Amino acid sequence: MSFRTAEPALKDVLDGIASGQIQLPDFQRGWVWDDNHIRSLIASLSLSYPIGAVMFLEAGGVPFKPRLFAGVNLQPAPAPKTLVLDGQQRLTSMYLALRSGQPVPTRTEKGANIRRLYFLDMAQCLDESADREEAVLSVPETLQVTSDFGRKVELDVSTPDLQYSQRLFPVALLFDIQGFMTWESGFSAHHQFAAEAMQFMQRFRNDIWLRFQQFKVPAIELTQDTPREAVCQVFEKVNTGGVTLTVFELMTATFAADEFNLRDDWEARRERLTAKHDVLKAVDGTSFLTAVTLLASYRRHKALGTSVSCKRADVLKLPLADFTALESDLEKGFKRAAELLAEEKIFDDRSLPYATQLVPLSAICAHLADRTTQHGVKQKLLRWYWSGVLGELYGGANETRFSMDIQDVVAWVEGGSEPRTVRDANFAPTRLLSLQSRLAAAYKGLAALLMKHGGRDFASGTPIDLNTYFNNAIDIHHVFPRAWCEKQKLPKEKWNSVVNKAPLAAGTNRFISGDAPSVYLARIQKAKQVAPDSLDEFLTSHVIPVQALRSDDFDTFIRQRAAALLKLIEQAMGKAIAGRDSEETIKAFGAELSS
């Protein structure tokens, strides 16, 4: 077994944190618990309530860069014996409040930064009917609680005598044996060694203080031979904060062991990537690492005949040497991919059909380098890309397809057969009606194809390019307005489908309003001084059947526009679409969709 269970004493765990024997792997996020969480945790400990298990990893296996817990200052930091995978928030809270001897830098419920020290109301702790959380007091580092903008002191525990008289015990002394004994002696002396006070202190020692000393922390300890992938998976399954550990964070910790700051490297790279290409905002650090792994694996395949793979386990095994050797090529590959997509009228991450498809596209562009600008190569890349989008092949687990595509596409460029993605991609005509929102990749893809086809704004006649896309807030809007369709009681599966949508400027959509097409088209011609023939050209640029639209003939419009959209899809995928005359198509559209 690669793990064992244990129940170390809380005192020993906190001592281990203080000495640096217990540390955190660098991928762990910072400590974030607020004041109320800390008070509640202290109350639970005082009642010997369980606080959940923690998970440790024996140091010396996976080469993570360690870091000390918040509040621990050791120069130089010693090499740890144990790393904490799960339980950071609880252990940090307990260390800071119970062991550090310093004010705890925490937050209010509203997020304001505060510094707090904690006290136990001894009488309330010994009262079984009292709410234990109310017995845990949080006071500012001044040791005074004030009101009226500091003019009125509500609670003062700034001296031991004030603590003795109010019977408020500082939790920072719970694991400081000498400090506890000194405070206990001072308490007895303050109360002139009265029997009642001595008995009260004895009850507090036995019923409360002793519980902290005897408290055990349930722990799972992973041994140092636990593989990196298992650490990642285990962390995700058991992390009680509900925070998923990404491959990027794990690799950040791994590379940090070799003094390479992956996080800083990625932040700088991301700024460079997105400076001119909004579409690359869809790329995160894990995607970049996956692309590097994919290209490294493909090049090993070409040199040694090994298999190509970029699954999580492969990314986790990526050597820093491979990353540094290929990072520049991949950055250029992502930029080339963004430029290619911009030519296809995909300008930002919101309009990007599949963020995942950027991984193989960028790796392929990195490998092909300047060859991506050659017309023949570009056309093959685009056929593969649109086959993936319109065939909706990148919606599930994709790593296997990444590996398949980089091999197939490069081989195709070099004279081989069509990639399997191109060969296997299909588009059913009835799918047009079920494309109802931009959540679907094919929906976004069709909007881009309409813009690429030369779609011009109804009112201005301006074609859509990078500037007009952003300046005019281009989005996908209904051609037959929703309000009019609902008033006519037309079927939503038709009027809300992509067949009845077109990329238009936000201002034009407002100008269309909710009127029948015949009404708003006349309004455009008059108000915008657009000649009927010119407006017809604008409509045709969106493959809109002009006569059907002008005569408010919704059913004819849907059939003819659907047929025209299928033609655009065929052109993009480079293959004919089957099923135009199937029973399913005729039932859905009321007639076959002739090409």
FENKASUL-V17337 format. One record per residue. OMEGA is omega in whole degrees, 0 to 359 (NA if undefined). NEAR is the number of other C-alpha atoms within 12 Angstrom. Layout:
omega=OMEGA near=NEAR
omega=OMEGA near=NEAR
//
This chain:
omega=182 near=11
omega=176 near=19
omega=176 near=21
omega=179 near=18
omega=181 near=19
omega=176 near=19
omega=179 near=23
omega=176 near=24
omega=179 near=20
omega=180 near=35
omega=181 near=29
omega=179 near=24
omega=181 near=39
omega=175 near=38
omega=179 near=26
omega=177 near=28
omega=182 near=38
omega=183 near=31
omega=181 near=28
omega=177 near=30
omega=176 near=29
omega=181 near=36
omega=180 near=44
omega=169 near=40
omega=188 near=43
omega=182 near=33
omega=180 near=38
omega=177 near=37
omega=181 near=29
omega=179 near=20
omega=189 near=27
omega=186 near=26
omega=180 near=33
omega=185 near=28
omega=182 near=35
omega=177 near=25
omega=181 near=26
omega=179 near=40
omega=181 near=35
omega=179 near=29
omega=179 near=33
omega=178 near=45
omega=180 near=35
omega=179 near=28
omega=182 near=37
omega=179 near=39
omega=185 near=28
omega=177 near=24
omega=177 near=19
omega=180 near=21
omega=179 near=28
omega=180 near=26
omega=173 near=27
omega=179 near=35
omega=179 near=38
omega=173 near=43
omega=178 near=42
omega=182 near=34
omega=177 near=28
omega=178 near=22
omega=177 near=23
omega=187 near=32
omega=177 near=33
omega=171 near=39
omega=181 near=32
omega=170 near=37
omega=181 near=34
omega=175 near=35
omega=174 near=40
omega=179 near=34
omega=179 near=31
omega=181 near=29
omega=179 near=18
omega=180 near=18
omega=353 near=10
omega=179 near=12
omega=179 near=20
omega=174 near=21
omega=183 near=25
omega=171 near=31
omega=185 near=26
omega=174 near=35
omega=181 near=43
omega=177 near=44
omega=182 near=46
omega=181 near=40
omega=183 near=38
omega=185 near=42
omega=180 near=34
omega=182 near=41
omega=178 near=45
omega=180 near=40
omega=181 near=40
omega=180 near=44
omega=183 near=42
omega=185 near=39
omega=190 near=43
omega=192 near=43
omega=189 near=38
omega=184 near=31
omega=181 near=25
omega=173 near=25
omega=184 near=29
omega=178 near=36
omega=184 near=29
omega=184 near=35
omega=170 near=22
omega=177 near=21
omega=182 near=15
omega=174 near=11
omega=179 near=14
omega=180 near=12
omega=179 near=17
omega=175 near=22
omega=190 near=23
omega=168 near=36
omega=189 near=40
omega=181 near=46
omega=174 near=42
omega=171 near=39
omega=189 near=32
omega=181 near=36
omega=179 near=29
omega=178 near=27
omega=182 near=36
omega=178 near=26
omega=184 near=19
omega=181 near=14
omega=183 near=12
omega=175 near=16
omega=187 near=19
omega=180 near=29
omega=177 near=28
omega=179 near=24
omega=178 near=33
omega=184 near=37
omega=177 near=36
omega=182 near=42
omega=178 near=32
omega=182 near=29
omega=174 near=22
omega=182 near=22
omega=175 near=27
omega=174 near=25
omega=185 near=23
omega=174 near=17
omega=180 near=11
omega=178 near=9
omega=175 near=9
omega=184 near=13
omega=182 near=10
omega=179 near=12
omega=180 near=17
omega=180 near=15
omega=180 near=23
omega=177 near=27
omega=188 near=32
omega=177 near=24
omega=177 near=20
omega=181 near=25
omega=177 near=22
omega=177 near=21
omega=180 near=29
omega=186 near=33
omega=181 near=24
omega=179 near=25
omega=179 near=33
omega=187 near=37
omega=179 near=42
omega=183 near=42
omega=180 near=45
omega=180 near=32
omega=185 near=32
omega=181 near=41
omega=175 near=33
omega=188 near=24
omega=180 near=20
omega=179 near=13
omega=179 near=20
omega=182 near=23
omega=178 near=19
omega=180 near=17
omega=180 near=29
omega=179 near=35
omega=179 near=22
omega=179 near=26
omega=181 near=34
omega=180 near=26
omega=180 near=20
omega=180 near=21
omega=174 near=24
omega=175 near=15
omega=178 near=17
omega=183 near=14
omega=182 near=13
omega=181 near=14
omega=180 near=26
omega=179 near=21
omega=179 near=18
omega=180 near=27
omega=179 near=34
omega=177 near=22
omega=180 near=20
omega=180 near=31
omega=185 near=26
omega=188 near=18
omega=185 near=25
omega=184 near=36
omega=183 near=36
omega=178 near=23
omega=178 near=26
omega=181 near=37
omega=185 near=28
omega=185 near=23
omega=178 near=29
omega=180 near=25
omega=176 near=33
omega=185 near=24
omega=169 near=30
omega=183 near=30
omega=175 near=32
omega=181 near=33
omega=186 near=26
omega=178 near=25
omega=176 near=20
omega=182 near=25
omega=184 near=24
omega=181 near=30
omega=179 near=26
omega=178 near=26
omega=180 near=41
omega=183 near=36
omega=180 near=22
omega=180 near=26
omega=181 near=35
omega=185 near=22
omega=189 near=18
omega=184 near=24
omega=187 near=28
omega=177 near=22
omega=179 near=23
omega=183 near=13
omega=181 near=22
omega=176 near=23
omega=181 near=32
omega=175 near=28
omega=181 near=36
omega=182 near=33
omega=179 near=33
omega=179 near=42
omega=174 near=45
omega=180 near=37
omega=181 near=34
omega=180 near=34
omega=180 near=35
omega=178 near=27
omega=176 near=25
omega=177 near=18
omega=175 near=19
omega=183 near=22
omega=183 near=24
omega=182 near=33
omega=178 near=27
omega=179 near=18
omega=182 near=25
omega=181 near=29
omega=178 near=18
omega=180 near=16
omega=181 near=26
omega=176 near=29
omega=179 near=19
omega=183 near=20
omega=186 near=31
omega=181 near=26
omega=182 near=16
omega=187 near=20
omega=180 near=28
omega=182 near=29
omega=182 near=34
omega=171 near=42
omega=178 near=30
omega=184 near=29
omega=175 near=36
omega=184 near=30
omega=179 near=33
omega=178 near=30
omega=180 near=38
omega=178 near=46
omega=179 near=46
omega=178 near=45
omega=177 near=49
omega=180 near=47
omega=180 near=42
omega=181 near=46
omega=179 near=44
omega=180 near=41
omega=180 near=36
omega=181 near=34
omega=173 near=29
omega=178 near=18
omega=181 near=18
omega=184 near=18
omega=189 near=12
omega=181 near=12
omega=179 near=12
omega=179 near=13
omega=179 near=20
omega=181 near=29
omega=177 near=35
omega=177 near=37
omega=183 near=28
omega=181 near=30
omega=179 near=23
omega=178 near=28
omega=181 near=38
omega=178 near=36
omega=183 near=30
omega=178 near=35
omega=178 near=23
omega=180 near=28
omega=178 near=16
omega=180 near=25
omega=183 near=32
omega=179 near=22
omega=188 near=18
omega=187 near=29
omega=181 near=31
omega=178 near=26
omega=181 near=28
omega=177 near=39
omega=176 near=41
omega=179 near=30
omega=178 near=35
omega=179 near=45
omega=177 near=38
omega=178 near=35
omega=179 near=43
omega=178 near=38
omega=178 near=31
omega=180 near=30
omega=178 near=38
omega=176 near=31
omega=178 near=24
omega=178 near=36
omega=173 near=37
omega=193 near=39
omega=185 near=39
omega=183 near=34
omega=179 near=27
omega=182 near=26
omega=181 near=38
omega=181 near=39
omega=180 near=41
omega=173 near=39
omega=182 near=35
omega=183 near=35
omega=175 near=43
omega=182 near=44
omega=179 near=44
omega=179 near=48
omega=181 near=51
omega=178 near=46
omega=178 near=47
omega=179 near=49
omega=178 near=38
omega=181 near=35
omega=182 near=37
omega=178 near=33
omega=186 near=26
omega=180 near=19
omega=180 near=22
omega=180 near=32
omega=178 near=20
omega=187 near=16
omega=182 near=14
omega=179 near=16
omega=181 near=26
omega=181 near=31
omega=177 near=25
omega=177 near=35
omega=182 near=43
omega=177 near=34
omega=177 near=34
omega=183 near=39
omega=183 near=44
omega=174 near=44
omega=177 near=38
omega=181 near=41
omega=187 near=38
omega=172 near=47
omega=178 near=37
omega=186 near=34
omega=183 near=34
omega=184 near=31
omega=182 near=21
omega=176 near=14
omega=194 near=15
omega=188 near=28
omega=179 near=30
omega=178 near=24
omega=176 near=30
omega=184 near=41
omega=179 near=38
omega=186 near=26
omega=182 near=42
omega=178 near=44
omega=184 near=38
omega=185 near=29
omega=179 near=40
omega=178 near=36
omega=179 near=24
omega=178 near=28
omega=182 near=31
omega=174 near=17
omega=180 near=14
omega=182 near=14
omega=181 near=17
omega=176 near=27
omega=179 near=31
omega=178 near=27
omega=178 near=37
omega=183 near=34
omega=187 near=24
omega=184 near=18
omega=177 near=31
omega=176 near=30
omega=179 near=34
omega=181 near=31
omega=182 near=42
omega=178 near=37
omega=179 near=33
omega=183 near=39
omega=180 near=32
omega=173 near=24
omega=189 near=33
omega=183 near=27
omega=183 near=29
omega=176 near=28
omega=181 near=19
omega=180 near=29
omega=181 near=35
omega=177 near=42
omega=178 near=38
omega=181 near=38
omega=179 near=43
omega=177 near=51
omega=179 near=46
omega=179 near=46
omega=177 near=41
omega=177 near=42
omega=178 near=38
omega=180 near=30
omega=179 near=32
omega=181 near=28
omega=182 near=39
omega=182 near=34
omega=183 near=44
omega=187 near=44
omega=186 near=37
omega=184 near=30
omega=183 near=30
omega=175 near=28
omega=184 near=30
omega=172 near=40
omega=185 near=28
omega=182 near=26
omega=183 near=16
omega=179 near=25
omega=182 near=30
omega=184 near=21
omega=183 near=16
omega=178 near=23
omega=181 near=22
omega=176 near=35
omega=183 near=33
omega=184 near=36
omega=179 near=35
omega=174 near=35
omega=166 near=47
omega=188 near=44
omega=181 near=33
omega=183 near=29
omega=180 near=21
omega=180 near=27
omega=179 near=27
omega=179 near=19
omega=179 near=16
omega=181 near=19
omega=178 near=14
omega=183 near=20
omega=183 near=21
omega=181 near=25
omega=177 near=25
omega=187 near=36
omega=179 near=37
omega=180 near=32
omega=179 near=34
omega=178 near=42
omega=182 near=47
omega=181 near=45
omega=177 near=41
omega=176 near=44
omega=183 near=49
omega=175 near=41
omega=181 near=32
omega=180 near=26
omega=178 near=21
omega=178 near=32
omega=178 near=32
omega=181 near=19
omega=178 near=27
omega=180 near=33
omega=183 near=24
omega=185 near=24
omega=174 near=27
omega=180 near=29
omega=181 near=35
omega=181 near=26
omega=184 near=22
omega=176 near=31
omega=176 near=39
omega=180 near=26
omega=178 near=24
omega=181 near=32
omega=183 near=25
omega=186 near=15
omega=183 near=16
omega=178 near=21
omega=179 near=18
omega=179 near=22
omega=180 near=21
omega=180 near=23
omega=179 near=16
omega=179 near=24
omega=177 near=34
omega=178 near=30
omega=179 near=26
omega=181 near=36
omega=181 near=38
omega=179 near=28
omega=177 near=33
omega=186 near=40
omega=178 near=41
omega=175 near=38
omega=190 near=32
omega=185 near=31
omega=179 near=24
omega=181 near=26
omega=183 near=33
omega=181 near=25
omega=179 near=20
omega=181 near=26
omega=188 near=23
omega=185 near=35
omega=178 near=26
omega=178 near=27
omega=183 near=33
omega=181 near=41
omega=184 near=38
omega=179 near=31
omega=178 near=43
omega=178 near=44
omega=180 near=33
omega=178 near=31
omega=177 near=47
omega=178 near=40
omega=176 near=29
omega=180 near=33
omega=179 near=41
omega=180 near=29
omega=182 near=24
omega=183 near=37
omega=179 near=36
omega=180 near=27
omega=180 near=25
omega=178 near=22
omega=179 near=31
omega=174 near=23
omega=178 near=25
omega=183 near=32
omega=181 near=22
omega=178 near=20
omega=180 near=16
omega=180 near=20
omega=181 near=25
omega=179 near=18
omega=183 near=17
omega=186 near=28
omega=180 near=33
omega=179 near=22
omega=176 near=24
omega=183 near=25
omega=182 near=34
omega=182 near=24
omega=NA near=23
//
